[in-house]
Amino acid sequence: MGVARPTKAYTWAPTWQSGRVLGWLLIAVAGISVVEVLSELGRAFSATTITTPLTATGGWTFAPPVTFVSGPLVIACEILWLIWQHRVTADLWARGVPGLGFTPGWAVGWWFVPFAWWVQPFRAVRELSRHAGRIEANGVPAVSDGILAGWWTTYLGSQLVAVPVVVIVIHVLAPAFSHLGEISVPTITIPASDLRAIAAWACGGGLLRIASALLAARVVWSISKAEDGALAAAPVPARPDQ
C-alpha cells in the first residue's frame, strides 16, 4: 500500500555518476577490508599476553593500523549512500510511479530509527530495485531479491560482529575502572586469549564487510543504470501534481 503523495514537487535527475562513484568507493572498502582480514589473522597467530599501563592501551592494541584508514572511507560511503538513495527515490516520485511506500525523506530517515533500521532500509532499497526505470511493479527488478537479501544479511552481520568485540574490550578494561582517580596510572593485563578472540571476531566482521561492500556496489550500479537507462530513451512524464 502506497503512502500519500508528498506536497513537495520532485524533479528527475540522473544518478549514474554518483552511483558509479559510490560503487567504486564500496569496492575500495572491500579491498581495504581484505588487508584488515590478513592483518587480523597475523595478530591472532602472534598474540601474546600484554601487561601495560592503561594510558598505553591505544587503539593499536585492539585494532590494526589500517582500521584508521578504512574508518573514514566507510563513513564517506555511508554519507554518499544516503545522498544516492534520496536522489533515486526522488526520481521515482518525479516520474509518478504509483504505489510507492517510501518518500525520499523516509528512505533516508529509516536508517536512523532504532530497531526499524534492521528492516525498513532494506525494504526501501528493494522498492527502488522493483521500480527503477519503469512504472510497472511486475517487471524484472534491477537487482534480484537474492542479491538484495545477501547484501542486507552480510551488512547486518558485519555490524553485529562488533558487539562481542566491545564486550571483550570492556571486560579487559574493567579492572582498571576501580582505580580511576588514583594518582598512579593503573596497570592492566590483556591475556593473549582475549587478543586472539578480538582478532577472530574482527576477521569475521571483515569477511562479512567484504561481501556486503561488493554486493552493495552491484545494487547501486544496477539500480542507477536501470533508472538512467530507461529515462535516456524517453522523456520524463509529467508529475501527477501538475
C-alpha positions in Angstrom: 0.0 0.0 0.0 1.5 3.3 -1.0 1.8 6.4 1.1 0.2 9.8 0.4 1.9 11.8 -2.2 4.2 14.4 -0.7 3.4 18.0 -1.2 7.0 18.7 -2.4 7.4 18.5 -6.1 10.4 16.4 -7.1 12.3 16.7 -10.4 14.1 13.8 -12.1 17.9 13.9 -12.2 20.4 11.3 -13.4 22.1 9.2 -10.7 24.6 7.1 -12.7 27.6 9.4 -12.0 27.0 9.5 -8.2 26.2 5.8 -8.2 29.4 4.9 -10.1 31.5 6.9 -7.6 29.7 5.2 -4.7 30.2 1.8 -6.2 33.9 2.3 -6.6 34.2 3.6 -3.0 32.4 0.4 -1.9 34.9 -1.7 -3.8 37.7 0.3 -2.2 36.2 -0.6 1.2 36.2 -4.3 0.2 39.8 -4.0 -0.8 40.9 -2.4 2.4 38.9 -5.0 4.3 40.9 -7.7 2.7 44.0 -6.1 4.1 42.3 -5.8 7.5 41.4 -9.5 7.5 45.0 -10.5 6.7 46.3 -8.2 9.4 43.9 -9.7 11.9 45.0 -13.2 11.0 48.6 -12.2 11.7 47.6 -10.6 15.0 45.7 -13.7 16.0 48.7 -16.0 15.4 51.2 -13.7 17.1 49.1 -12.6 20.1 50.9 -12.7 23.5 49.8 -11.5 26.9 50.3 -7.8 27.4 50.9 -6.0 30.7 50.9 -2.3 30.3 49.8 1.0 31.9 46.2 1.9 31.0 47.5 5.1 29.2 49.4 2.9 26.8 46.5 0.8 25.6 45.8 2.8 22.5 43.8 1.7 19.5 46.8 -0.3 18.2 46.2 -2.9 20.9 42.7 -3.7 19.7 42.7 -2.9 16.0 45.3 -2.9 13.2 46.6 0.5 11.8 44.7 0.0 8.6 41.4 0.4 10.5 42.2 4.1 10.8 42.2 4.3 7.0 39.1 2.2 6.4 37.0 4.0 9.0 36.8 7.4 7.2 36.3 5.6 3.9 33.3 3.7 5.3 31.8 7.0 6.7 32.2 8.6 3.2 30.4 5.6 1.7 27.6 5.9 4.2 27.1 9.6 3.5 27.2 9.2 -0.3 24.8 6.2 0.0 22.2 8.4 1.7 22.6 11.1 -0.9 22.3 8.5 -3.7 19.3 6.7 -2.2 17.4 10.0 -1.6 18.1 11.0 -5.3 16.9 7.8 -6.8 13.8 7.7 -4.6 13.1 11.3 -5.6 13.4 10.2 -9.3 10.6 7.6 -8.8 8.3 10.2 -7.3 9.2 12.7 -10.1 8.1 10.1 -12.7 4.8 9.5 -10.9 5.5 5.8 -10.1 2.3 4.5 -8.4 2.1 2.6 -5.1 5.4 3.8 -3.6 5.8 3.1 0.1 8.8 5.4 0.8 9.2 9.1 0.3 12.8 10.3 -0.4 13.0 11.7 3.2 11.9 8.5 4.9 14.0 6.3 2.6 16.9 8.1 4.3 15.3 8.6 7.7 14.6 4.9 8.4 18.4 4.4 8.7 18.3 6.4 11.9 15.2 4.9 13.6 16.2 2.3 16.3 15.1 -1.3 15.6 13.3 -0.2 12.4 16.8 0.3 10.9 17.0 -3.5 10.8 14.2 -3.8 8.2 13.0 -0.6 6.7 16.1 0.5 4.8 16.2 -2.9 3.1 12.5 -2.5 2.1 13.2 1.0 0.7 16.1 -0.3 -1.4 14.0 -3.3 -2.6 11.4 -0.8 -3.7 14.0 1.0 -5.8 15.1 -2.2 -7.4 11.5 -3.1 -8.3 10.6 0.2 -9.8 13.9 1.6 -11.2 13.4 2.6 -14.9 9.8 1.7 -15.2 6.3 2.4 -14.0 5.0 -1.2 -13.6 5.9 -3.1 -10.5 5.5 -6.6 -12.1 8.6 -6.5 -14.4 12.1 -7.9 -13.8 13.7 -6.0 -10.9 17.0 -4.2 -11.4 18.6 -6.5 -8.7 17.3 -9.9 -7.8 15.8 -10.4 -4.3 18.6 -13.0 -3.7 21.3 -10.4 -4.2 19.5 -7.9 -2.1 19.0 -10.4 0.7 22.7 -11.4 0.6 23.7 -7.7 0.8 21.5 -7.0 3.7 22.4 -10.1 5.6 26.1 -9.5 5.3 25.7 -5.9 6.1 23.8 -6.6 9.3 26.2 -9.4 10.2 29.2 -7.0 9.8 27.5 -4.6 12.2 26.6 -7.2 14.8 30.1 -8.7 14.9 31.3 -5.6 16.6 29.2 -6.4 19.7 31.3 -9.3 21.1 34.5 -7.2 20.3 33.1 -4.4 22.5 32.2 -6.9 25.3 35.7 -8.3 25.3 37.3 -4.9 25.4 35.1 -3.8 28.3 35.9 -7.0 30.2 39.7 -6.3 29.7 39.5 -2.7 30.9 37.0 -3.3 33.7 39.7 -4.0 36.4 41.2 -0.6 35.8 37.9 1.3 36.4 38.2 0.7 40.1 41.5 2.6 40.2 40.3 5.7 38.3 41.0 8.9 40.2 44.2 7.5 41.8 47.4 9.3 41.4 49.2 6.3 39.9 48.3 5.1 36.5 46.5 1.7 36.7 48.3 -1.3 35.0 46.2 -3.8 33.2 46.9 -7.2 31.7 45.4 -8.2 28.4 45.5 -12.0 28.0 46.6 -13.4 24.7 43.3 -15.4 24.5 41.4 -12.1 24.6 43.5 -10.6 21.9 43.0 -13.7 19.7 39.3 -13.6 20.3 39.2 -9.9 19.3 41.2 -10.7 16.2 39.0 -13.6 15.3 35.7 -11.6 15.6 37.3 -8.7 13.7 38.4 -11.1 11.0 34.8 -12.5 10.7 33.5 -9.0 10.5 36.0 -8.1 7.8 34.9 -11.0 5.7 31.2 -10.0 6.0 32.1 -6.4 5.2 33.9 -7.6 2.0 30.8 -9.4 0.8 28.5 -6.6 1.8 30.5 -3.9 0.1 30.8 -5.9 -3.2 27.1 -6.7 -3.2 26.2 -3.1 -2.3 28.2 -1.9 -5.3 26.3 -4.3 -7.5 23.0 -3.0 -6.1 23.9 0.6 -6.6 25.2 0.2 -10.1 22.2 -1.9 -11.2 19.6 0.4 -9.9 21.2 3.6 -11.2 21.8 2.0 -14.6 18.2 0.8 -14.9 16.8 4.2 -13.8 19.0 6.3 -16.0 18.9 4.0 -19.0 15.2 3.9 -19.2 14.8 7.6 -18.9 17.5 8.3 -21.5 15.3 6.8 -24.2 12.1 8.6 -23.3 11.0 12.0 -21.9 10.2 12.1 -18.2 6.4 12.0 -17.9 4.7 14.9 -16.2 4.3 14.7 -12.4 0.7 13.8 -11.3 0.6 17.0 -9.2 0.9 19.3 -12.3 
